[in-house]
Amino acid sequence: MENYKFQLSFSLPGYLNDISHRFDFDTLSTQGFDINLNQHQVICQCKRPGNSALRTIKDSITHIQDILPEASLQAVSPDLVPYDAVAKVLKLSNVKFKALIASESNAFPKPSPRSEKPAWHLKEVLEWNRDHRLQEINSTIFETSLAAHKLNSLQHRTPTRTQSQGYELPDKYAARSFAAKPVAEPKLYR
């Protein structure tokens, strides 16, 4: 059994101002979740034991949503990580990391276009690191980054086909119907 470190970000619109729900946060804190609150967001720092990162993260999400049913998952980390965090994971100084990016500009993963500041998908950097044998990386970090990336990808994609048509849908879409609308026959002009 491994200990997996990850972060879960949930939105709770209007919920944080309601003091009657304060006990929910205390319950989470006593069950091993380090809770940080800001205006409309709950960020849970987690260090949980488990047999797989994906299962451990999913179980933690379910556990938190059982206590805070209004919570809506926004992101799982480590997935998109900034420059200095990538350097730290690769055990490089910021200067050496910058030199690495410059020397491997064609091979090194590109920053995500979704982020305002340069940020990389940690899974891509760790896969590159594995292929180039740069540094020995703890396997739990690699497994956790894969799981976080997978869950974030499922969370933010819009399904175009139903499960019967060959695509797995995120759980939040499972109850909805995405049947295709009939297309009108084209009019033929003579």
N, C-alpha and C positions, 0 to 999 in steps of 0.2 A: 504494500500500500504506500502510495506517495502523498506528499503534501503539495497541493497546488495553490499558487498565489495568483489571484486575478481580481479585477475590479468590475463591479456591475453598476451601471448608471440607470436610474429610473426617474421618470417624470411623475410628479404628483401635483398637478395644478390645483391651487387653492388649499391643498391638504395640510401644508406645513404651518399655516397660520392658525389652524384649529387645534388648540391646546388639549382638547379632550382625547386626541389620538396620540398624545405624547407617550403613553404606555406602550404603544406598538413599537416605537423606536427603542425603548428600554428593553423590550422583549428581544428584539433583534440583537442588541448589544450584548445581552447576557447569553445569547446562543452563538457567540463567536464571530459576529459581524461587526467590523469597525465602521461606524456610521458617520458620514459627513453630510451636513445639510446646507443647502443654499436656497435661494428664493423658491424655486419650483422643482428642485431636484434632490434626490437622495443618492448619494454615492456610497456604495458598500465595498470596503476593502476586505477581501476574503483570503483566508489561508485555511483550506479545508482538506482533510484526508479523503482519499478515494482510490479506486482502481483505474479510472480513466479520467482525463481532464474534461472531456465532453460530458460524461455522465455527472461528474462532480459539479460542473458549472450549471447544467440543466437542473439538477436537484436543488442547488442553491437558489436559482431563479424561482423555482416552484415554491420553495420554503418561504422566501421573502414575499411572494405574491399571495401566499396563504395568509400571512400576517397583515399585509397591506394590499388588499384586493384591488384598490384603485391604482396601484403602481403599474406603470407602463414601461417596459424595458426600452431603453434608448441605445445602449451600447455595452459591449463586453470588451474589456482590455486584459491583456496586451494585444492590440491589433495594430492600429495606427500609432506609431511612436515617433516622437520628435528626434531631431539630430543628436542631441546629447544622450538620450536614452539608448539609441542604436549604438553609439560609441561605447557606452558603458557595458551593454550586453556583449559586444564584441571584444571587450577588455582593451579598448584603445583610447588614447587621449583624443580630444576633439581635433587637434592638429593632425594626428596620424589618420584619423577617420577621413578628414577632408582630403588628405593626400591619397588615401585608398580610393575614394570616389573619383578623384581626378585620374588616377592611373588605370582604373578599371571602368572608365566611363561607358564603354560599350557593353560590358558584361554585368556590372553591378545594377541591382534593381533600381528603377526610377522611383522618385517620390510619388505619392498618390496625388492625382489631380484634384481630389475631393477636399484636401486640406488647405487652409489659408497659408500656413507656414510649412516648410518642408517637413514631411512626415512619411515614413515608410511603413508598409505592411511588414510587421516583424517576421511573419512566417516566410515571406519572400527573401528577406535578408538572411534568415537562418538557413533556408534551403541553399542560397548562394554560398554561405559560409561552409555548409556541409560539403558541397560540391568542390569548393576550392581549398578545403582543409585549413582554413585560416586559424581558427581557435576551437578548442574543445568546449562545447556548450552543454550545459545540464539538459538532459533529455526532457525533464518536466517543463522547462521553459519552452522548448520547441513544441511539445505536445499541447501546452496551454495556448500558445500563439496560434496553432492550427485550429484548435477548438474555438477560440475567440473569433478568428477570421470566418470560420464556417457559420457560427451563430449570427455574426453581424451581416454576413452576406444573405442569409435567409431572412433576417429581420428587415433588410432594406430593399429587397427585390420585389418586383410586382410579377405575380405569376401570369403566364399567358396561356397556359393549357391546364387542364384538370389532371388529377392523378391518373385517371384512366387513360389519358393520352401520353403518359410517360414522364411527367415531371412531378417531383416531390414538392409539395406545398408546405410553407411554414405553418406551424400549428395555428397561428392567429388567423389563417385563411381557411382552415380545414372545414369550417361549418358553412362557408359561403359558396355560392354557386357561381362558376365562371363559364357557364355554357355559352357557346358562340351564338351571336345573333345571326338570324338568317340574312343572307345577302340577296338583294333583289336581282332578278334576272336582267341582264343588260337589254336595252331596247335596240332592236336592229332596224336600221333605216334602209329603205330600198330606193 
